Amino acid sequence: MTALTSLHPDHRIAGVLAPLFALRGSQDLGVGDVGALRQFVNWAAEAGFRLVQILPVNETGQENSPYNAISSTAIEPLTLEVRPVAVPELTRADYDEVVAGFDLDALRSGDVDYPTVKRLKLALLERAFAAFERATPARLRRHRAFAAHHAGWLDGYTLFRVLIEEHGDEQWDRWPVDRRTRADAERWLGQLPPRERERIGRRRRFFAYVQELAFGQWRKLHDHCSKRDVALMGDVPIGINYYSADVFSRPELFDLDWSGGAPPEKAFKTDPFTEKWGQNWGIPKYRWEAMAADDHAWWRQRVRVAREAFHLFRIDHILGFYRIYCFPWRPQRNDEFTPLTEREAAARTGGRLPGFLPRDDSSPAHAAANRADGERVLRVLLEESGPFRLIGEDLGVVPDYVRPSLASLGIAGFKIPQWEPGPDFGLLPGNRYPRLSLTTYATHDHDPLRAT
C-alpha cells in the first residue's frame, strides 16, 4: 500500500477534488453519497490517480453548506447510501413503499433538491430504525459498542438534534431559555413526564442509530480506498457553526462575542461588505485557554473521528490556528455595518473593531507569540493524525512565519501556480516548489475547470 504513506517529500502523486454532493451515482436518491463516491474512487484508481479529495461531510443545517456544520463530528445523513444492500435493517418492501411516494427521475436530474432528498432519506432511515428496535441481542451489542466508543460527543449531539426537530431549526438562542445548553436541557428533560422522556429518548436513539450506519459506511469506504491504493482526503474547517451541537454541549470552549472570518483582500470583492470589512464567517472564536485546560480534548476528538473515515485531511484556513480575524458582530448584522465608518462602527460595538485575535502581527514579538500559539495546537493535531497526514490551506493574507512554521512541523501547504510569482514577472516553475506541497489550480472557493 503506497497511497497512505505517499504524502511525503519523496513521493509525488496526482489526485482529484470533487464535492460529494455533485457525484451522481447510478443508484443515488438525488444527491451524491457513499455509493457514488465508491464508483468515483474506482474510476480514479483506473485513471492512475492516488488521491481523492472531497469537501467536509459533517452534518449541516438549513443552509446545507459543507463549511457550516452543526456538528464537528456527526456525519451528514445525506451522505449515506440508503438502499437495502447498504442498510441491513431496510427491507426491500419498506424501500419500495417509501420511494414510491417520490419522483426519483426528478430528483436524479438537475440541482440537488435538499428538502425533498432529506425527507426521502429520513423516511427510509426511520423504517430501518423501526426494524432495528427488534434486532437481535448481538446487533444491539454492536450498537452499544459504537455508542460507547463515541460517548464523548454522541449524547450531546442526539439531544441537540432532537431539540432542532422540536423547535423547527438549529438556532438555539431562540429556544426556551431552559434548554439552550446541554446542561440546562438535561435538567429540563429530567423534569418531563416519563412518557415524554421516553418519546424524546427514542428519537435520540434514532439519531444515534443513523450515526452508527454513517460511520460504518464510511469505514467500509475507507477500507475500499485502501484496497484500490487511493488515499481518501477529507476536510476539517478551522471553525464550527455558532448553532452547533458543539457550542450547545461545550459553550465554555467558545467566545460567542467574536465572529471569525478573514480580512479584506484584493482577490475577494464579491460584495460591498466583504470589500470594505472582510469575510465574516460567523464561526465563534475559540477560547484556547479553556481548550488547553483538558489538553485540547475537543480537537483531539475531532481529529480521531476524522481519521475513522479519511487517510488524509485538509485543514481549512490553517492560518486561524496562529491568529484569526474576528468581528465583534454576527453576520446577520453585516448590512448594518456596511455603510459605517470605523468610528461609527465602534460606537455600536462598545469600541471594538474587526481585527486579528489574540493579537495582530504588527511587531516581531507579536509574530513570534502567534507562531508559538499556532504550533502548540498544531502539534496536538499531529499527535492524533500521525505524520504527513495533514495539509494546511495556507492561502489569503499569509504572515511570513506561517509557511516556515508548517514546513518545520511537516505539514504540507498549498501552491496555486497562478499565485506563485517567479522571476521576470513569470510564474514560479513547479520544480521550485517545496517538495512537501499540494499543488492545484483551484480550491472549493473557485469555479471548477469545466465552468471556467
TORKOL-4160 file (C-alpha; in steps of 0.2 Angstrom, whole numbers, padded with zeros to 4 digits, m for minus):
452
<pt num="1" X="0000" Y="0000" Z="0000"/>
<pt num="2" X="0008" Y="0016" Z="m0006"/>
<pt num="3" X="m0005" Y="0029" Z="m0006"/>
<pt num="4" X="m0007" Y="0030" Z="0013"/>
<pt num="5" X="0011" Y="0035" Z="0015"/>
<pt num="6" X="0014" Y="0044" Z="m0001"/>
<pt num="7" X="0011" Y="0062" Z="0005"/>
<pt num="8" X="0029" Y="0064" Z="0008"/>
<pt num="9" X="0043" Y="0074" Z="0000"/>
<pt num="10" X="0050" Y="0058" Z="m0008"/>
<pt num="11" X="0034" Y="0053" Z="m0016"/>
<pt num="12" X="0024" Y="0063" Z="m0030"/>
<pt num="13" X="0006" Y="0058" Z="m0033"/>
<pt num="14" X="m0009" Y="0065" Z="m0043"/>
<pt num="15" X="m0026" Y="0067" Z="m0036"/>
<pt num="16" X="m0043" Y="0075" Z="m0040"/>
<pt num="17" X="m0055" Y="0085" Z="m0030"/>
<pt num="18" X="m0074" Y="0083" Z="m0031"/>
<pt num="19" X="m0088" Y="0089" Z="m0020"/>
<pt num="20" X="m0098" Y="0073" Z="m0014"/>
<pt num="21" X="m0115" Y="0081" Z="m0017"/>
<pt num="22" X="m0110" Y="0083" Z="m0036"/>
<pt num="23" X="m0105" Y="0064" Z="m0038"/>
<pt num="24" X="m0121" Y="0057" Z="m0045"/>
<pt num="25" X="m0121" Y="0038" Z="m0044"/>
<pt num="26" X="m0131" Y="0025" Z="m0054"/>
<pt num="27" X="m0142" Y="0022" Z="m0039"/>
<pt num="28" X="m0142" Y="0038" Z="m0029"/>
<pt num="29" X="m0158" Y="0046" Z="m0022"/>
<pt num="30" X="m0155" Y="0064" Z="m0028"/>
<pt num="31" X="m0138" Y="0068" Z="m0020"/>
<pt num="32" X="m0120" Y="0061" Z="m0021"/>
<pt num="33" X="m0117" Y="0048" Z="m0007"/>
<pt num="34" X="m0105" Y="0034" Z="m0001"/>
<pt num="35" X="m0110" Y="0023" Z="m0016"/>
<pt num="36" X="m0107" Y="0036" Z="m0029"/>
<pt num="37" X="m0090" Y="0040" Z="m0021"/>
<pt num="38" X="m0085" Y="0022" Z="m0021"/>
<pt num="39" X="m0089" Y="0022" Z="m0040"/>
<pt num="40" X="m0078" Y="0038" Z="m0042"/>
<pt num="41" X="m0064" Y="0030" Z="m0032"/>
<pt num="42" X="m0064" Y="0016" Z="m0044"/>
<pt num="43" X="m0063" Y="0027" Z="m0059"/>
<pt num="44" X="m0049" Y="0037" Z="m0051"/>
<pt num="45" X="m0039" Y="0022" Z="m0047"/>
<pt num="46" X="m0041" Y="0016" Z="m0065"/>
<pt num="47" X="m0036" Y="0033" Z="m0071"/>
<pt num="48" X="m0020" Y="0032" Z="m0061"/>
<pt num="49" X="m0025" Y="0045" Z="m0048"/>
<pt num="50" X="m0019" Y="0040" Z="m0030"/>
<pt num="51" X="m0029" Y="0053" Z="m0020"/>
<pt num="52" X="m0047" Y="0059" Z="m0020"/>
<pt num="53" X="m0051" Y="0074" Z="m0010"/>
<pt num="54" X="m0069" Y="0079" Z="m0005"/>
<pt num="55" X="m0077" Y="0093" Z="0005"/>
<pt num="56" X="m0082" Y="0092" Z="0023"/>
<pt num="57" X="m0095" Y="0078" Z="0026"/>
<pt num="58" X="m0101" Y="0084" Z="0044"/>
<pt num="59" X="m0120" Y="0086" Z="0046"/>
<pt num="60" X="m0126" Y="0103" Z="0040"/>
<pt num="61" X="m0141" Y="0114" Z="0045"/>
<pt num="62" X="m0154" Y="0123" Z="0034"/>
<pt num="63" X="m0140" Y="0131" Z="0024"/>
<pt num="64" X="m0133" Y="0114" Z="0018"/>
<pt num="65" X="m0116" Y="0122" Z="0017"/>
<pt num="66" X="m0102" Y="0109" Z="0020"/>
<pt num="67" X="m0092" Y="0123" Z="0029"/>
<pt num="68" X="m0106" Y="0127" Z="0041"/>
<pt num="69" X="m0109" Y="0111" Z="0050"/>
<pt num="70" X="m0120" Y="0109" Z="0065"/>
<pt num="71" X="m0108" Y="0096" Z="0072"/>
<pt num="72" X="m0089" Y="0094" Z="0071"/>
<pt num="73" X="m0090" Y="0075" Z="0072"/>
<pt num="74" X="m0108" Y="0069" Z="0067"/>
<pt num="75" X="m0109" Y="0064" Z="0048"/>
<pt num="76" X="m0122" Y="0071" Z="0037"/>
<pt num="77" X="m0135" Y="0058" Z="0034"/>
<pt num="78" X="m0137" Y="0063" Z="0016"/>
<pt num="79" X="m0120" Y="0055" Z="0013"/>
<pt num="80" X="m0127" Y="0038" Z="0017"/>
<pt num="81" X="m0131" Y="0025" Z="0004"/>
<pt num="82" X="m0149" Y="0021" Z="0009"/>
<pt num="83" X="m0154" Y="0006" Z="0000"/>
<pt num="84" X="m0157" Y="m0012" Z="0006"/>
<pt num="85" X="m0140" Y="m0018" Z="0001"/>
<pt num="86" X="m0131" Y="m0005" Z="0011"/>
<pt num="87" X="m0143" Y="m0003" Z="0026"/>
<pt num="88" X="m0146" Y="m0021" Z="0034"/>
<pt num="89" X="m0162" Y="m0016" Z="0043"/>
<pt num="90" X="m0170" Y="m0009" Z="0027"/>
<pt num="91" X="m0181" Y="m0021" Z="0019"/>
<pt num="92" X="m0185" Y="m0021" Z="0000"/>
<pt num="93" X="m0203" Y="m0019" Z="0004"/>
<pt num="94" X="m0201" Y="m0004" Z="0015"/>
<pt num="95" X="m0189" Y="0004" Z="0002"/>
<pt num="96" X="m0201" Y="0002" Z="m0012"/>
<pt num="97" X="m0215" Y="0008" Z="m0002"/>
<pt num="98" X="m0206" Y="0024" Z="0003"/>
<pt num="99" X="m0198" Y="0028" Z="m0013"/>
<pt num="100" X="m0215" Y="0026" Z="m0022"/>
<pt num="101" X="m0220" Y="0042" Z="m0014"/>
<pt num="102" X="m0206" Y="0052" Z="m0023"/>
<pt num="103" X="m0202" Y="0057" Z="m0041"/>
<pt num="104" X="m0185" Y="0049" Z="m0042"/>
<pt num="105" X="m0182" Y="0054" Z="m0060"/>
<pt num="106" X="m0184" Y="0072" Z="m0055"/>
<pt num="107" X="m0173" Y="0070" Z="m0040"/>
<pt num="108" X="m0159" Y="0062" Z="m0051"/>
<pt num="109" X="m0159" Y="0077" Z="m0063"/>
<pt num="110" X="m0154" Y="0095" Z="m0061"/>
<pt num="111" X="m0148" Y="0103" Z="m0045"/>
<pt num="112" X="m0150" Y="0095" Z="m0028"/>
<pt num="113" X="m0167" Y="0097" Z="m0020"/>
<pt num="114" X="m0161" Y="0096" Z="m0002"/>
<pt num="115" X="m0178" Y="0097" Z="0007"/>
<pt num="116" X="m0185" Y="0083" Z="m0003"/>
<pt num="117" X="m0170" Y="0072" Z="m0003"/>
<pt num="118" X="m0169" Y="0074" Z="0016"/>
<pt num="119" X="m0187" Y="0069" Z="0018"/>
<pt num="120" X="m0184" Y="0054" Z="0007"/>
<pt num="121" X="m0169" Y="0048" Z="0016"/>
<pt num="122" X="m0176" Y="0052" Z="0033"/>
<pt num="123" X="m0191" Y="0042" Z="0029"/>
<pt num="124" X="m0181" Y="0027" Z="0024"/>
<pt num="125" X="m0170" Y="0028" Z="0039"/>
<pt num="126" X="m0185" Y="0028" Z="0050"/>
<pt num="127" X="m0191" Y="0012" Z="0043"/>
<pt num="128" X="m0174" Y="0004" Z="0045"/>
<pt num="129" X="m0174" Y="0010" Z="0063"/>
<pt num="130" X="m0191" Y="0003" Z="0067"/>
<pt num="131" X="m0184" Y="m0014" Z="0062"/>
<pt num="132" X="m0168" Y="m0011" Z="0072"/>
<pt num="133" X="m0178" Y="m0009" Z="0088"/>
<pt num="134" X="m0182" Y="m0028" Z="0086"/>
<pt num="135" X="m0164" Y="m0033" Z="0082"/>
<pt num="136" X="m0155" Y="m0047" Z="0090"/>
<pt num="137" X="m0145" Y="m0045" Z="0106"/>
<pt num="138" X="m0129" Y="m0047" Z="0096"/>
<pt num="139" X="m0134" Y="m0032" Z="0084"/>
<pt num="140" X="m0139" Y="m0022" Z="0099"/>
<pt num="141" X="m0122" Y="m0025" Z="0107"/>
<pt num="142" X="m0113" Y="m0019" Z="0092"/>
<pt num="143" X="m0123" Y="m0003" Z="0093"/>
<pt num="144" X="m0120" Y="0000" Z="0111"/>
<pt num="145" X="m0101" Y="m0003" Z="0107"/>
<pt num="146" X="m0102" Y="0011" Z="0094"/>
<pt num="147" X="m0111" Y="0022" Z="0106"/>
<pt num="148" X="m0098" Y="0019" Z="0120"/>
<pt num="149" X="m0084" Y="0022" Z="0108"/>
<pt num="150" X="m0091" Y="0039" Z="0103"/>
<pt num="151" X="m0098" Y="0044" Z="0120"/>
<pt num="152" X="m0088" Y="0060" Z="0121"/>
<pt num="153" X="m0099" Y="0068" Z="0108"/>
<pt num="154" X="m0114" Y="0057" Z="0104"/>
<pt num="155" X="m0126" Y="0061" Z="0118"/>
<pt num="156" X="m0124" Y="0079" Z="0117"/>
<pt num="157" X="m0127" Y="0078" Z="0098"/>
<pt num="158" X="m0143" Y="0067" Z="0099"/>
<pt num="159" X="m0151" Y="0079" Z="0112"/>
<pt num="160" X="m0146" Y="0094" Z="0101"/>
<pt num="161" X="m0153" Y="0085" Z="0086"/>
<pt num="162" X="m0170" Y="0081" Z="0094"/>
<pt num="163" X="m0172" Y="0099" Z="0100"/>
<pt num="164" X="m0169" Y="0105" Z="0082"/>
<pt num="165" X="m0184" Y="0095" Z="0077"/>
<pt num="166" X="m0194" Y="0101" Z="0092"/>
<pt num="167" X="m0191" Y="0119" Z="0089"/>
<pt num="168" X="m0190" Y="0119" Z="0070"/>
<pt num="169" X="m0172" Y="0125" Z="0067"/>
<pt num="170" X="m0155" Y="0124" Z="0075"/>
<pt num="171" X="m0155" Y="0142" Z="0081"/>
<pt num="172" X="m0153" Y="0138" Z="0100"/>
<pt num="173" X="m0154" Y="0156" Z="0105"/>
<pt num="174" X="m0172" Y="0157" Z="0100"/>
<pt num="175" X="m0177" Y="0141" Z="0110"/>
<pt num="176" X="m0184" Y="0142" Z="0128"/>
<pt num="177" X="m0171" Y="0148" Z="0140"/>
<pt num="178" X="m0171" Y="0132" Z="0150"/>
<pt num="179" X="m0164" Y="0121" Z="0135"/>
<pt num="180" X="m0151" Y="0132" Z="0126"/>
<pt num="181" X="m0136" Y="0122" Z="0133"/>
<pt num="182" X="m0134" Y="0104" Z="0135"/>
<pt num="183" X="m0133" Y="0106" Z="0154"/>
<pt num="184" X="m0149" Y="0115" Z="0155"/>
<pt num="185" X="m0158" Y="0104" Z="0143"/>
<pt num="186" X="m0153" Y="0088" Z="0153"/>
<pt num="187" X="m0161" Y="0096" Z="0168"/>
<pt num="188" X="m0177" Y="0101" Z="0158"/>
<pt num="189" X="m0178" Y="0083" Z="0151"/>
<pt num="190" X="m0177" Y="0076" Z="0169"/>
<pt num="191" X="m0192" Y="0086" Z="0174"/>
<pt num="192" X="m0203" Y="0079" Z="0160"/>
<pt num="193" X="m0217" Y="0066" Z="0162"/>
<pt num="194" X="m0210" Y="0048" Z="0159"/>
<pt num="195" X="m0220" Y="0046" Z="0143"/>
<pt num="196" X="m0212" Y="0062" Z="0136"/>
<pt num="197" X="m0195" Y="0057" Z="0141"/>
<pt num="198" X="m0197" Y="0041" Z="0133"/>
<pt num="199" X="m0203" Y="0049" Z="0117"/>
<pt num="200" X="m0188" Y="0060" Z="0116"/>
<pt num="201" X="m0176" Y="0046" Z="0121"/>
<pt num="202" X="m0182" Y="0035" Z="0107"/>
<pt num="203" X="m0179" Y="0050" Z="0095"/>
<pt num="204" X="m0161" Y="0051" Z="0102"/>
<pt num="205" X="m0159" Y="0033" Z="0099"/>
<pt num="206" X="m0164" Y="0035" Z="0081"/>
<pt num="207" X="m0151" Y="0049" Z="0078"/>
<pt num="208" X="m0138" Y="0038" Z="0086"/>
<pt num="209" X="m0143" Y="0023" Z="0075"/>
<pt num="210" X="m0141" Y="0034" Z="0060"/>
<pt num="211" X="m0123" Y="0039" Z="0065"/>
<pt num="212" X="m0119" Y="0021" Z="0068"/>
<pt num="213" X="m0124" Y="0017" Z="0050"/>
<pt num="214" X="m0115" Y="0033" Z="0043"/>
<pt num="215" X="m0098" Y="0028" Z="0052"/>
<pt num="216" X="m0100" Y="0010" Z="0047"/>
<pt num="217" X="m0102" Y="0015" Z="0028"/>
<pt num="218" X="m0088" Y="0027" Z="0029"/>
<pt num="219" X="m0076" Y="0015" Z="0037"/>
<pt num="220" X="m0080" Y="0002" Z="0023"/>
<pt num="221" X="m0077" Y="0016" Z="0010"/>
<pt num="222" X="m0060" Y="0019" Z="0019"/>
<pt num="223" X="m0056" Y="0001" Z="0018"/>
<pt num="224" X="m0061" Y="0000" Z="m0001"/>
<pt num="225" X="m0050" Y="0015" Z="m0005"/>
<pt num="226" X="m0035" Y="0007" Z="0004"/>
<pt num="227" X="m0038" Y="m0009" Z="m0007"/>
<pt num="228" X="m0038" Y="0002" Z="m0023"/>
<pt num="229" X="m0022" Y="0011" Z="m0017"/>
<pt num="230" X="m0031" Y="0028" Z="m0017"/>
<pt num="231" X="m0030" Y="0039" Z="m0002"/>
<pt num="232" X="m0046" Y="0047" Z="0003"/>
<pt num="233" X="m0043" Y="0065" Z="0009"/>
<pt num="234" X="m0056" Y="0074" Z="0020"/>
<pt num="235" X="m0058" Y="0092" Z="0025"/>
<pt num="236" X="m0058" Y="0099" Z="0043"/>
<pt num="237" X="m0063" Y="0118" Z="0043"/>
<pt num="238" X="m0055" Y="0129" Z="0056"/>
<pt num="239" X="m0072" Y="0134" Z="0064"/>
<pt num="240" X="m0088" Y="0127" Z="0069"/>
<pt num="241" X="m0106" Y="0134" Z="0067"/>
<pt num="242" X="m0112" Y="0146" Z="0080"/>
<pt num="243" X="m0128" Y="0135" Z="0080"/>
<pt num="244" X="m0120" Y="0118" Z="0083"/>
<pt num="245" X="m0120" Y="0104" Z="0095"/>
<pt num="246" X="m0103" Y="0108" Z="0100"/>
<pt num="247" X="m0107" Y="0126" Z="0106"/>
<pt num="248" X="m0123" Y="0119" Z="0114"/>
<pt num="249" X="m0114" Y="0105" Z="0123"/>
<pt num="250" X="m0097" Y="0114" Z="0127"/>
<pt num="251" X="m0101" Y="0133" Z="0127"/>
<pt num="252" X="m0086" Y="0136" Z="0139"/>
<pt num="253" X="m0075" Y="0132" Z="0124"/>
<pt num="254" X="m0081" Y="0146" Z="0113"/>
<pt num="255" X="m0081" Y="0165" Z="0114"/>
<pt num="256" X="m0098" Y="0170" Z="0107"/>
<pt num="257" X="m0094" Y="0188" Z="0107"/>
<pt num="258" X="m0082" Y="0187" Z="0092"/>
<pt num="259" X="m0086" Y="0180" Z="0075"/>
<pt num="260" X="m0071" Y="0173" Z="0065"/>
<pt num="261" X="m0068" Y="0177" Z="0047"/>
<pt num="262" X="m0054" Y="0184" Z="0036"/>
<pt num="263" X="m0048" Y="0202" Z="0032"/>
<pt num="264" X="m0052" Y="0212" Z="0016"/>
<pt num="265" X="m0041" Y="0206" Z="0002"/>
<pt num="266" X="m0040" Y="0210" Z="m0017"/>
<pt num="267" X="m0045" Y="0193" Z="m0023"/>
<pt num="268" X="m0062" Y="0194" Z="m0014"/>
<pt num="269" X="m0073" Y="0208" Z="m0019"/>
<pt num="270" X="m0089" Y="0199" Z="m0020"/>
<pt num="271" X="m0100" Y="0212" Z="m0011"/>
<pt num="272" X="m0098" Y="0229" Z="m0003"/>
<pt num="273" X="m0096" Y="0222" Z="0014"/>
<pt num="274" X="m0083" Y="0210" Z="0010"/>
<pt num="275" X="m0073" Y="0223" Z="0000"/>
<pt num="276" X="m0074" Y="0235" Z="0015"/>
<pt num="277" X="m0073" Y="0224" Z="0031"/>
<pt num="278" X="m0068" Y="0207" Z="0025"/>
<pt num="279" X="m0077" Y="0190" Z="0026"/>
<pt num="280" X="m0087" Y="0187" Z="0042"/>
<pt num="281" X="m0090" Y="0168" Z="0043"/>
<pt num="282" X="m0100" Y="0168" Z="0059"/>
<pt num="283" X="m0089" Y="0155" Z="0067"/>
<pt num="284" X="m0086" Y="0158" Z="0086"/>
<pt num="285" X="m0069" Y="0162" Z="0092"/>
<pt num="286" X="m0061" Y="0148" Z="0102"/>
<pt num="287" X="m0056" Y="0150" Z="0120"/>
<pt num="288" X="m0039" Y="0142" Z="0118"/>
<pt num="289" X="m0035" Y="0143" Z="0137"/>
<pt num="290" X="m0051" Y="0133" Z="0141"/>
<pt num="291" X="m0046" Y="0120" Z="0127"/>
<pt num="292" X="m0029" Y="0119" Z="0134"/>
<pt num="293" X="m0036" Y="0115" Z="0151"/>
<pt num="294" X="m0041" Y="0097" Z="0146"/>
<pt num="295" X="m0026" Y="0095" Z="0134"/>
<pt num="296" X="m0037" Y="0100" Z="0119"/>
<pt num="297" X="m0048" Y="0085" Z="0121"/>
<pt num="298" X="m0061" Y="0093" Z="0109"/>
<pt num="299" X="m0048" Y="0095" Z="0095"/>
<pt num="300" X="m0041" Y="0078" Z="0098"/>
<pt num="301" X="m0058" Y="0070" Z="0097"/>
<pt num="302" X="m0061" Y="0079" Z="0081"/>
<pt num="303" X="m0046" Y="0073" Z="0073"/>
<pt num="304" X="m0048" Y="0055" Z="0079"/>
<pt num="305" X="m0066" Y="0054" Z="0072"/>
<pt num="306" X="m0060" Y="0061" Z="0055"/>
<pt num="307" X="m0047" Y="0048" Z="0054"/>
<pt num="308" X="m0060" Y="0034" Z="0055"/>
<pt num="309" X="m0066" Y="0040" Z="0038"/>
<pt num="310" X="m0051" Y="0048" Z="0030"/>
<pt num="311" X="m0032" Y="0043" Z="0027"/>
<pt num="312" X="m0028" Y="0062" Z="0025"/>
<pt num="313" X="m0036" Y="0078" Z="0028"/>
<pt num="314" X="m0035" Y="0096" Z="0024"/>
<pt num="315" X="m0036" Y="0110" Z="0037"/>
<pt num="316" X="m0046" Y="0124" Z="0030"/>
<pt num="317" X="m0039" Y="0141" Z="0035"/>
<pt num="318" X="m0025" Y="0134" Z="0045"/>
<pt num="319" X="m0019" Y="0152" Z="0047"/>
<pt num="320" X="m0033" Y="0153" Z="0061"/>
<pt num="321" X="m0023" Y="0142" Z="0072"/>
<pt num="322" X="m0010" Y="0156" Z="0073"/>
<pt num="323" X="m0022" Y="0171" Z="0074"/>
<pt num="324" X="m0039" Y="0174" Z="0067"/>
<pt num="325" X="m0048" Y="0189" Z="0060"/>
<pt num="326" X="m0063" Y="0192" Z="0071"/>
<pt num="327" X="m0078" Y="0203" Z="0070"/>
<pt num="328" X="m0087" Y="0210" Z="0086"/>
<pt num="329" X="m0104" Y="0207" Z="0077"/>
<pt num="330" X="m0113" Y="0192" Z="0069"/>
<pt num="331" X="m0115" Y="0191" Z="0050"/>
<pt num="332" X="m0134" Y="0194" Z="0052"/>
<pt num="333" X="m0128" Y="0212" Z="0056"/>
<pt num="334" X="m0116" Y="0214" Z="0041"/>
<pt num="335" X="m0128" Y="0225" Z="0031"/>
<pt num="336" X="m0130" Y="0237" Z="0046"/>
<pt num="337" X="m0111" Y="0240" Z="0046"/>
<pt num="338" X="m0108" Y="0241" Z="0028"/>
<pt num="339" X="m0110" Y="0260" Z="0026"/>
<pt num="340" X="m0102" Y="0264" Z="0043"/>
<pt num="341" X="m0085" Y="0272" Z="0046"/>
<pt num="342" X="m0074" Y="0264" Z="0059"/>
<pt num="343" X="m0079" Y="0277" Z="0071"/>
<pt num="344" X="m0097" Y="0274" Z="0068"/>
<pt num="345" X="m0095" Y="0255" Z="0069"/>
<pt num="346" X="m0085" Y="0257" Z="0086"/>
<pt num="347" X="m0099" Y="0267" Z="0093"/>
<pt num="348" X="m0111" Y="0252" Z="0091"/>
<pt num="349" X="m0099" Y="0239" Z="0097"/>
<pt num="350" X="m0093" Y="0246" Z="0113"/>
<pt num="351" X="m0077" Y="0252" Z="0105"/>
<pt num="352" X="m0072" Y="0236" Z="0097"/>
<pt num="353" X="m0067" Y="0234" Z="0078"/>
<pt num="354" X="m0063" Y="0219" Z="0067"/>
<pt num="355" X="m0045" Y="0213" Z="0069"/>
<pt num="356" X="m0034" Y="0199" Z="0072"/>
<pt num="357" X="m0035" Y="0190" Z="0089"/>
<pt num="358" X="m0027" Y="0186" Z="0101"/>
<pt num="359" X="m0015" Y="0199" Z="0093"/>
<pt num="360" X="m0010" Y="0205" Z="0076"/>
<pt num="361" X="0007" Y="0203" Z="0068"/>
<pt num="362" X="0012" Y="0221" Z="0069"/>
<pt num="363" X="0028" Y="0218" Z="0079"/>
<pt num="364" X="0041" Y="0204" Z="0079"/>
<pt num="365" X="0036" Y="0200" Z="0097"/>
<pt num="366" X="0018" Y="0198" Z="0092"/>
<pt num="367" X="0023" Y="0187" Z="0077"/>
<pt num="368" X="0034" Y="0176" Z="0087"/>
<pt num="369" X="0019" Y="0174" Z="0100"/>
<pt num="370" X="0007" Y="0170" Z="0086"/>
<pt num="371" X="0019" Y="0157" Z="0079"/>
<pt num="372" X="0021" Y="0149" Z="0095"/>
<pt num="373" X="0002" Y="0148" Z="0099"/>
<pt num="374" X="m0001" Y="0140" Z="0082"/>
<pt num="375" X="0012" Y="0127" Z="0083"/>
<pt num="376" X="0007" Y="0122" Z="0101"/>
<pt num="377" X="m0010" Y="0117" Z="0094"/>
<pt num="378" X="m0005" Y="0110" Z="0078"/>
<pt num="379" X="0007" Y="0098" Z="0087"/>
<pt num="380" X="m0009" Y="0092" Z="0096"/>
<pt num="381" X="m0017" Y="0088" Z="0079"/>
<pt num="382" X="m0001" Y="0079" Z="0073"/>
<pt num="383" X="m0001" Y="0068" Z="0088"/>
<pt num="384" X="m0018" Y="0062" Z="0084"/>
<pt num="385" X="m0016" Y="0062" Z="0065"/>
<pt num="386" X="0001" Y="0054" Z="0063"/>
<pt num="387" X="0015" Y="0062" Z="0052"/>
<pt num="388" X="0012" Y="0068" Z="0034"/>
<pt num="389" X="m0007" Y="0066" Z="0035"/>
<pt num="390" X="m0012" Y="0085" Z="0037"/>
<pt num="391" X="m0012" Y="0098" Z="0023"/>
<pt num="392" X="m0014" Y="0116" Z="0028"/>
<pt num="393" X="m0024" Y="0128" Z="0017"/>
<pt num="394" X="m0012" Y="0142" Z="0019"/>
<pt num="395" X="m0020" Y="0155" Z="0007"/>
<pt num="396" X="m0025" Y="0173" Z="0009"/>
<pt num="397" X="m0016" Y="0186" Z="0019"/>
<pt num="398" X="m0002" Y="0174" Z="0025"/>
<pt num="399" X="0011" Y="0180" Z="0038"/>
<pt num="400" X="0029" Y="0177" Z="0034"/>
<pt num="401" X="0031" Y="0165" Z="0048"/>
<pt num="402" X="0017" Y="0153" Z="0043"/>
<pt num="403" X="0025" Y="0143" Z="0029"/>
<pt num="404" X="0042" Y="0140" Z="0038"/>
<pt num="405" X="0032" Y="0135" Z="0053"/>
<pt num="406" X="0021" Y="0122" Z="0043"/>
<pt num="407" X="0037" Y="0116" Z="0035"/>
<pt num="408" X="0045" Y="0113" Z="0052"/>
<pt num="409" X="0030" Y="0103" Z="0058"/>
<pt num="410" X="0030" Y="0093" Z="0042"/>
<pt num="411" X="0013" Y="0099" Z="0036"/>
<pt num="412" X="0010" Y="0102" Z="0018"/>
<pt num="413" X="0005" Y="0119" Z="0012"/>
<pt num="414" X="m0005" Y="0124" Z="m0004"/>
<pt num="415" X="0003" Y="0130" Z="m0020"/>
<pt num="416" X="m0009" Y="0139" Z="m0033"/>
<pt num="417" X="0003" Y="0141" Z="m0048"/>
<pt num="418" X="m0005" Y="0157" Z="m0054"/>
<pt num="419" X="m0002" Y="0165" Z="m0037"/>
<pt num="420" X="0016" Y="0160" Z="m0036"/>
<pt num="421" X="0026" Y="0173" Z="m0045"/>
<pt num="422" X="0043" Y="0169" Z="m0052"/>
<pt num="423" X="0057" Y="0179" Z="m0060"/>
<pt num="424" X="0054" Y="0192" Z="m0073"/>
<pt num="425" X="0035" Y="0193" Z="m0070"/>
<pt num="426" X="0033" Y="0175" Z="m0074"/>
<pt num="427" X="0026" Y="0160" Z="m0064"/>
<pt num="428" X="0037" Y="0151" Z="m0052"/>
<pt num="429" X="0041" Y="0134" Z="m0060"/>
<pt num="430" X="0034" Y="0119" Z="m0051"/>
<pt num="431" X="0051" Y="0111" Z="m0048"/>
<pt num="432" X="0055" Y="0126" Z="m0037"/>
<pt num="433" X="0040" Y="0122" Z="m0025"/>
<pt num="434" X="0044" Y="0115" Z="m0008"/>
<pt num="435" X="0043" Y="0096" Z="m0011"/>
<pt num="436" X="0030" Y="0094" Z="0003"/>
<pt num="437" X="0016" Y="0104" Z="m0006"/>
<pt num="438" X="m0001" Y="0101" Z="m0013"/>
<pt num="439" X="m0002" Y="0110" Z="m0030"/>
<pt num="440" X="m0019" Y="0114" Z="m0038"/>
<pt num="441" X="m0026" Y="0127" Z="m0050"/>
<pt num="442" X="m0042" Y="0130" Z="m0039"/>
<pt num="443" X="m0050" Y="0126" Z="m0022"/>
<pt num="444" X="m0068" Y="0125" Z="m0016"/>
<pt num="445" X="m0068" Y="0144" Z="m0017"/>
<pt num="446" X="m0066" Y="0144" Z="m0036"/>
<pt num="447" X="m0076" Y="0139" Z="m0051"/>
<pt num="448" X="m0072" Y="0121" Z="m0057"/>
<pt num="449" X="m0062" Y="0118" Z="m0073"/>
<pt num="450" X="m0077" Y="0115" Z="m0083"/>
<pt num="451" X="m0085" Y="0131" Z="m0079"/>
<pt num="452" X="m0070" Y="0142" Z="m0082"/>
